[in-house]
Amino acid sequence: MQWFVLFLALLGFVHQCIAASASVYTQQLCTTKVGTKSVKPVPSTTYALTVTLTKNIIVTSTPLTTITPKAVTSTITTSVATTVIVTGPPNTDTLTITQTDTATSTITGTSTATATETASTTTTLDPSTSTVPPPAGFTPIRNEPGFVPKIKAREALGLAVRAAAPSQIVAKCHPGKPVTLTPQLYPTSVICGALVETITTKATTKTASTTSTITAATPTSYVYSTVTYTSTSTIIPAPVTSTISATGTATTTYAACGPTNIATTANGGHSISEVDGGVGNSASFVSVDSAYSCCVACITSSDNCRGFVYIGISGFECELINGNTCDPGVAFGGLQFKTDSSATDPGLPVGNGRCGIVQDGGQVDPY
């Protein structure tokens, strides 16, 4: 039934796209399922549906009759010749100017004309920047009561033995080794649906039963008579009115994704090497190119995102840890991170979401 609904959706889309521009259109959509066991070869199934449509076009031809009126004679007398002296405004520092001059002359020996000048200026300003405040109840990871930026040697043992809850999907990072996911995910099947639509056009021409009548413009014969006068007209420029339009692109910054909510080291400056998703939480992955973008994806998610970890593996760049409820400030199900006591380089970027926190789980045992 799902594939039948998919074909109906594709049929509507293809009909809109090709009815006026193509005769045949093929659309294919595939989905890949993943699992924890490797399957070789990966089974692939394709479902195809072919649809033929006919487009009927009716062309109506209407007989046309034209009536031409009798020619008339018109006399045009020109009695004024005007000399105009223009005094323009000073140069203005503008990007684009549109100028319209209108002169009105009265012949009384010496005439005075008024000009209206309008200048439009378009200026591009620097884009504005807006900051989105953190959601209600949000706690940055470095502001958590349990987060330890630095520890003394005698406190390391206590942090190392904190209990870790059973995990679902765990990302780990060790010095000199690539980031890994536990358990490993593999493609298990590929299912494709194809829709082929053929459009044929059938045209029919018929003659209208009535005749359309139009009347042509009346032919006019002109007789010109010219009377010449000499006059002087002065155009006085009007004040310039400038209109400035500013355009730009607004930039949105999320305060909840600042440096205080993206941690790569803890517990005395040691590398964050492991993130435990906890019990009762689920994971989803989004493709982004930075830890900040991963944080924004979590903060703006509608899936009750409790925390995030930026992994950087193709296809698994950003892991969002989601819950069934929204519990700001709570490490639900034992959601936590741990650090490697033997490494001090920046580790996995980790942070809190609007519906929970990733608590500090102390140090992991050395390998």
Secondary structure as UniProt FT lines:
FT   HELIX           2..18
FT   TURN            19..21
FT   STRAND          24..35
FT   STRAND          44..61
FT   STRAND          64..67
FT   STRAND          72..78
FT   STRAND          81..86
FT   STRAND          110..115
FT   STRAND          118..124
FT   STRAND          129..132
FT   TURN            136..137
FT   HELIX           141..143
FT   TURN            145..146
FT   HELIX           153..160
FT   STRAND          170..172
FT   TURN            175..176
FT   STRAND          180..182
FT   STRAND          186..207
FT   STRAND          212..215
FT   STRAND          220..226
FT   STRAND          230..237
FT   STRAND          241..247
FT   STRAND          251..254
FT   HELIX           255..257
FT   HELIX           259..261
FT   STRAND          265..266
FT   TURN            267..269
FT   STRAND          270..276
FT   STRAND          282..286
FT   HELIX           291..299
FT   STRAND          305..313
FT   TURN            314..315
FT   STRAND          316..322
FT   TURN            328..329
FT   HELIX           332..334
FT   STRAND          336..340
FT   TURN            341..342
FT   STRAND          350..353
FT   TURN            354..355
FT   STRAND          359..364
//
